[in-house]
Every structure is written in structure tokens, then in C-alpha cells.
Amino acid sequence: QYKFRDLTIEELKNVNKTYPNFTFSMNTYTFKDGSQKDLLNFSGTVPVKYGNSYNIPIHLWILDSHPFAPPICFLKPTVNMGISVGKHVDAHGRIYLPYLQNWSHPKSTVTGLIKEMIAKFEEELPLYSLSPSDAARQSELLSYIAKITEGETDMKSKSKIGGCRNEGCFNKITVVGAGDLGIACVLAVAAKGAADKVVLLDLSEGAAKGGTMDLEIFALPNVEISKDFSASADSKVVVLTVNSLGNAQTYLDVIQSNVDLFRGIIPAISHYSQNTVLLVASHPVEVMTFVSWKLSAFPKSRVIGVGANLDTERFQYVLTNLLKAQMLAKDAWIIGEQGEDKVPSWTSCNSVANQTEAMAACNSREKVANRAMEVLKGKGQRSWSIGLSVADLTDSILKDKRKVHSVSTLAKGCCNINSEVFLSLPCILGTNGVIEMVKLEEDPLVQEKLQSSAGSIHDLQQQLKL
């Protein structure tokens, strides 16, 4: 029963005057927590001019506390339409707009919402026309989206769509995002030769441009470019490289834009590849790995960030080849938070002839580490550098190498960290992601730095809207 029935009826009359094509009905909506309510909903099309004129089908649910709560809004694509995931629409067709976030009665109205929806869709068209073959491929996805619009999320669905149906039959990697980093990852993974197939999911609008177009022109073997999430089905590893290019003003706004972007990507990816390892390269890597873990509901072992793998490989290289400290390099790692707060550490004292030599080795490490860090200053992380690091990590996962890498993993329980944050720590990687975390030496200064990073990251995460 609607608490403000008269106000709701009056507003819907206004909607009907402006958009007479909308149809109204009462249906059961299932919320994420499993609770259900009979809610008023209406469906129809809104006119959008994007070069040509389009009628965009939408479906709105009116909550029982309306008009003091905003509607829940979805696209309602037909079988020959594909959803263009973007700033305001996720992979399931859920619509997110500033108007909804800032909803306030009596200033906010459904007709006002629809006007903003039209304006935003004219900036970024939310649907595109599928070819007949794509439409057939999309039909099963649309039935899933229909369940989402009814509130029936079932991310544990056993159905597999497209791709390889025999578990383990080939090594397939999907790279999400066709920017410089995404293309660098595709090229590095392809060059490494660990994957039988690499899919590049291009979520950008319009025709292929830049590097994506060049990939299509020069057609690399075993590389497929697609805009359809179903192309990622049965991937062993999914690499996330996307970053929002919105007009955010503050650092928090930038991260929230990325969170909103991931909210439309992770559920679709985890639906099509339910046993995949998520490898996060988006920024900031610690926060976005946490977000991926929460949105996917995967076990912590199968959600990792690229973290300090590149820094560690460089650090070990400098120790071995430039400073000639091979014994130190063997157990040396860069851990913690990406950026200025990363810290060198060791997993064990080196095995030397006697205890006196062991003590001397341990005492010399800080000096050598400082010299190595000085050498590494200003090196930066270019797209192709991170791409090589991603290829290194995927190679270890696909080939079940049981190699130790410094990657972003859930740090709760390590170094007296009690919050759910991801930090780079040395981990053994295999087919199912993190097999085991390697024990670090107990260094009070290192532990203090890790706890400080964990605290600042946790504070930041608390301000985000997931």
C-alpha cells in the first residue's frame, strides 16, 4: 500500500499527460535482500535524438514511499537491441542519473526525471542495434536482464552461455577496456603465448577508433574484439583495465565514477565466467580490487589486483643486476599500497654460512634497499609496462606455476589489520588465483606502514557508494 497515495496518483496523471504511450500495472518486485513488494510500475518509450530520432524503451518501478523516494529505473531492450554500458547505464540496463541520486520532493518529479534521462541519453545513446547473428547470441542474455528488471538476481546461475562449454578445454583471457592499457595487456598476453584466445571487450561508444581499429585492421591470431559481454564467457582470467573519464572534481568523485562503472561491469562478467580469476589493473588498484570482490561475491582468492608485481620485479632486478645483491634479491618484495607509500620487505633471512653472516646480511638490507629504491625513482608505470606485468601474472595463473608474486589481496588478518582492505603482499598464484600468502618477516616499521595504508584505504572505502 502506498503511503502517499494521492500524491503518487497525481504525479502519475502528469506523467500520462506528457507521455501517453506509457502503460501502468502492479507487479511484484524482489529486492537484493530477497524481500518482495507489490509495486506500481510503468513501461514505455522516450524520444531521443542522436543524429536520428530513437524511441528508447524504459521500465520504472515506483516505490511505496513515493514521491519521497526515487523510482527504480531500467532500460527494457528488445531482442534486437544491445545495451551500451556507460556512465548512466550498467550491463543489466539499470539506469543511474544525478537526478535519482539527488532526489528531493517536491522539487523532483517523474516527468523531470524522464527529461533528464532523455538529455543524458542524447549525450550517450544507451542502446545499439544488433545484427541478426548478434541478436540470436543476445537472446539468452536478455532473458537474464529481464530477471534483473524483475529483481530476480541469480548470480549463482549454473547456465553457461557461448564460449567453451567443457570446463578447462582451453585457456581464454578477457581484457575489459580498449584504452591504451587494455590494448597493451592484449598485446603482452598474446606475445606471452599463455592464452589460446584473448577477447578485448571494447565498452567505448561509436565505431572502433585508435588502437582498437588497428587491432581489427591487422587481425592478430586468437584475438577477438567485441562489445558484447557474452563474448567473455568461460574466461579463465578477466583483466579489468577500465577507468572512468568523467568530469569529477575531487579524488573521491573520480573513484566513485570508477565504482559506478564497475557496478555495470562486474555482475555481467561474473555471470558469464563464474569460475574466473578477476585481475584488476584499474586505479586505484587497492580500492577497485575491493569493489570487484564485493560486486562479484567471488571468494577472496579469485579477486586480485596487479598491485606491486611490476615494482617487485624491478626491485629484484636492480638488486641482482645493478647492486649485485643476488642473495638479498631472492627474498625481496615491494608490498603495501601503490604509490609513495609502498615499502620494501623480505620473506625470510637469507641462508648463509653462519649466524654472524646472517646478522650482517640482515643489517645491510635497509641500506641496499634504499639504494635500489633511489634507482627506481621516476621510472613510472607506462601502459606497456603494466601490460607486461599483467601477462606475467596471467601466465602464472593459467599454467598453475605456483610462483610467488606481490599482488593486491585481502589483507585482513595480516599484520594486525582488522579491516577489509586489499594490499600488495607476496602470494603464491595458481589456477584458482591466490593459493597461499607467503609469511613476511616481522618488522615493526613495515607493519606500522601497512597498518597506516590499511587505515587510509578503509576510510576512503567507507565514503564510497557501492
N, C-alpha and C positions, 0 to 999 in steps of 0.2 A: 504494500500500500504506500502510495506517495504521500509524504509528509506535507508537501505544499502543493496539493492537487490543483487548486485554482490557478496558481502562478504557472505551473507546468502546462496546463491546458491552454492558458492564454498565450504562452510563448510558442507552443506548437501550432496554434492558429496562425500566428505571424509567419512561422516557417512555411506553412501551407500556402499562404498568400503569395509569398515570394517564389517558392519552389513547388508548384502544384503537382509536379511529377512524383514527389515522394510518396511512398506507401508506408502505413503505420501498422504495427502489430505488437502483441505481447508474447515474449518468449523467455525461456529460462537461460540465464547467463551463469556460467560457472567461473568463479574467481580462481586466482592462482593457489589460494589456500584450500581449495576444494569446496568452499561454501557456494551455495546457489541462491539465486533470487529471480523471481519473475519480473522482468523489466520491459518497459516500453522501448521499442527500437524502430527506426525508420531507415528505409533504403531509397536510393535514387541516384540521379546523376547531377554533377555540377559542371557548368560550361567553362572550359579553359581554352584560352588562345595561346598557342605555342607554335607560331608560324601559321598553322592551320587551326581550325576550331575542333576541340575534342569534348566529348561528354565523359567525364571521369566518374565511374560508379563508386559510391561510398555507402557505408553502413554505420549508423550511430546508435549507441546504447545510452539511454537516459537513466541515470541513477535515481534511486528513490529519494535522495536528498536534493534533487534538482529544484530550483536553479542555483543552489548554494554549492553544488559540486559540478565539475565539468563533465560532459559526455565522454564515453569511451569510443574512439573513432577508428575505423578500419577502411581500407580500400576493399572493394569487392570485385576483383578482376574476373573477367570471363575466361573461358578456356584458351582463347587465342591472344591473351594478354600476359605479359611478363611484368613483374614488379621491379622497378629501378630503385634499389636500396640507396638511400641518400640521407641528407641532413634531417629530413622530416618524416621519413618512412622507413620502417625496418623490413626484414625479409618476409615477415608474416603479413605485411600490409598494415600494421599498426601505425597510426598517424600521431606524430609528436609535433606540436606547434607552440611557440611562445604564448599564444592566446590561451592555450589549455593550461600551461604552467602558471600563468598569471591570472587565472580565472577569479573574478570577484563580482558577485551580484550587488547591485543591479546593472553595473557597467557592462558586464559580459553577458552576451546572449548567443543563442544557437545561430541566428542569422549572421551575427557579427563573426562568429567562429567560421562559418561557411565562407564568408567574404575573405577572411584571411587565408583560409585553405586554398581558395581559388588563386589569390595573389601569389602564395608560395608555390603552388603547382605551376603557375605561369613562369616562374623563375627556374623551376626544376621539375620537369614533367615526371610524374611518379610511375607511369606505366609505359610500356612499349609493345609494339605489335610483334607477335611471334610468327615465324614461318610455319607452314603446316607440320614439318618434322619436329620443330621445337615445341609446337603446341601439343603434339602427342606425348612428347617427353615430359611436358609440364603438367599433364593432366593429373598425375598422382600427387605431385606437389600441391596443386590447387585444392585437392580434396583434403590434404593436410592443413592448408591455410584455412579452409572452411571450418575445420575443427577449432583452429585457434580463434577465429572470429566468434565462435560459439563458446569460447572459454575453455575448450577441452584440450589443454596442452597434454601431450603424452610424449615426452622426450625419450622415454624408455621403449618406444615402439620397436618391435622386432623386425619390421619390414625393411628391406633394402631396395633402393631404387637405382637402377643403372649400374654401370661400372662392373667390377669383378664380383660375382656372387659367391665364389668359392674362397673362403677366408684364407688369406696367406698365399693366394695364387700368384700375385705379383706385387712389386713394390711401387706404390703410387704416392706421389707427393703433390699436394696442392699449395700454391702460394697465393694468398689473398692480398690483392692490391697491385696495381700495374704502374706504380710510380717508379722512380729511379731505384729505390731499394728492392721493390718486388722483382723488377727485371734483373737486377744484379743477382738476386737469390736464384732466379730461374737459370741464368747462365752458369752460375757457380755449381749448382746442383747437377745440371746437365753435364757440365765438364767433369765433375767428380765421377759420374757414371754409376752412382749407387742406386738410382731410381730407374725403373723400367718405363715410367711415364711421369711427366711433370705437367700439371694443369695450372695455368695462370688465370685466376679469377679477376677480371677487369670490371670493377664496380663504377668506373667513371661514366659520365654521360656522353652521348653522341657517338660519332664514328671513332674508329681507332685512330690515335694520333701518337706522334713521337715514337718512343721505343716500342710500344705495342704494335704499331703499324709496321715497324721494321722487322719485328719478330714474325709477323704474318708474311711479309714480303719474302724473307729469307728462309722461312719454314724449317726450323730445326727439327730433326728427327725426335719423336717421342714427346714433343712439346705441344700442348693444346691450349688455345686461348678461348675463354668462354665468359659470358656474362651470367650464366645460369648456375645457381648453387648446386643443382643436381649433378653437374659435371665433376664435383668434388667427391662423389660417392665412393666409399670404401678406401679412402686415403689412409695410408699408414701414418703419415705425418702431415699436419696442416700448419703452414708457416704464415703468421699474421704480420703484415708489414704496413697496414693502412694507418694513416694519421689524418685527422680532420683538418681541413684547410679553411675553417670558419673564421669569422671576424671577431673572435673572442678577445676581450680586453685584458684579462688577468690570467695568470698561470692556472688558477683553479678553473677558470672558464675554458681554457684550452683542454685541460684534462677532462672536464665534463663533456666537451664536444666529442672527444675520443670515446668516452664511456657511452654516449648516445649512439655513436657509430657502431660500436661493438654490440650494443643491445640488439641491433638489427642483423648482425652477422653470426655471432656465436651460436644462437639457438639453431639456425639453419645448418651451419657446419656440423654441429654435434648431432643433428638429426640424420644427416646423410652419412656421417662417418662416426659411428657410436663407439668404436674402439680405437680411434686415432689418438696420437700424441699431439697436443697443441704446443707449438713452439712460437713464442711471442717475441717479435722484434720491434713492435710499435713503442712509442715513447709516452710517458716514462715507463721503462720496461717493468719495473717492480710493481707499479700500480696497475698497469694494463694486464700483467700476468695474474694478479689477484682478481681483477674484474673478469678475466676469461675463466678462471676457476669457479667463481661464483655463478656466472651465467651459464656455464656448461654443465655444472653439477658433476663433473668428472672427478675421479679420485686425484688427490694431490700429485701422485706420481706421474700422471699423464698430462699435467699442465706445467710447462717450464718456460722460463724466459731466456733469451740469449745471454743476458747478464754480462758477466766479466770473462766469458770464454776468450774473446779476442784479446782483452787486456792480459789475461794469464798467459796465452800463447806468446805474446810479445815479450812479457816479463821473463818467461823461461828462456826465450831465445836470446835476450840481452845478457842474462846471467851466464848462459852456456857459451855463446859465441863471442861476445864482446868483453865480458868481465872474466871469462874463463873460470866460472864457479859452477862447474858441472854438478858437483855433489849437492850444492845448495839448490840448484835449479830443479833437481829431481822431485823435491817435495814442496816447491814454492807455488803459491797461488795468490791471485788477486781476488778478494772477496768483498762482500758487503753491498753497498749502494753504488750504482753507476755514477760517474762524475767525480767531483773533487773529493768526495767522502769515501772512495774506495780505499782499501787497505791491504798491504801485503801480509801474508801469513804462511805458516808451514803446517804440514800434517804430521810430521814426526821429526825427531832429531836424526841427523844423518848417521848411518852406520860407519864408524871409523874405528881405528885400531884399538883405542883405549879410552877410558872415561875422560882423561885430561884433554885429549884431542877433541872429544865430543863437546866438552865445555867450551873450548876455544872456538869450535865451529859455530856453536850457538851464539856466542858472544859477538862473533864477527858478522852475523847475518844482517843486523839492523843497518850497519854501515854499507854493506854491499847492496842491500835492498834500496837504500836511499839513493845510491849512485845509479842503480837501474831505473828507478822512478824518474830521476833527473833526465836520463837519456830518453825516456818515453814521453816527456812533457812536450805538448804541442803537436804530437803525432796525429791526434784527432781520429775520427772514425768515419771514413768515407763509405758510400753505399757499397762499392765493390769489396771493401774490407769486411764489412758486416756480412755481405753475401758469401764470402769465403768461409767466414766463421759459421754461418748457417749451414753451409754444405758440409763442414766438418762435423757439426752436431748431428745432422740427419744421417750422415754416413755411419756414425757410431750407433744410432738408433736402429736403422734398417738392417745393418749387418750384425746387430747384437754383439758389439765389440767389447762390452763391459769396460770401456775406457773411462777414465776419470776426467770430468770437465767441471769448470766453475760456472754454474748456471743458476739462474734465479729459481729458487724453490721455496716451499713453505718453511719458514724459519722458526715457527712456534715450537718451543721446547728446546731449542738450541741456544746456548749462551744465556740462559735465564730470560729468554724472550717469551712473553706470555700472550702476545697479540698475533692475530692472523695477518702476517706480512710476508712478502717474498723478498729474499735477499740472495745474492750470489754466494754459494757455498760449494765446495768440491763434492761432486756426486758421481757415482758410477752409473753410466747410461746403458740401456739395452732396449730391446724391442718394445717394452711397455713403459719406456721413459726412465724415471729415476728408480734404480734398483736399491741403492743404499747411499746414505750420506757418509762421507769419509770423515773420521774424527779429527778435529783440529787440535793442535797443541793448546794448552790452557795458558793464554797470555792475557793478563788483566787489561792491558791497554787495548788490545784487539777487541776483547769482549765489550769494553766500555764504548768503543766506536760503533760496534754492531748494534748495541742496545740504543745508542743515540739515533742511529739511522732508523731503526725499527720504530722508535717513538715518533719521529717526524713523519715517517711514511704513514703510520697508523692515524695520526692526527689529520693528515691530508685525506686519507680514505674516508674518514668519518664525515667529511664535508661533502662527499660526492653523493649523487642520487642514482642508485642502481635500479 
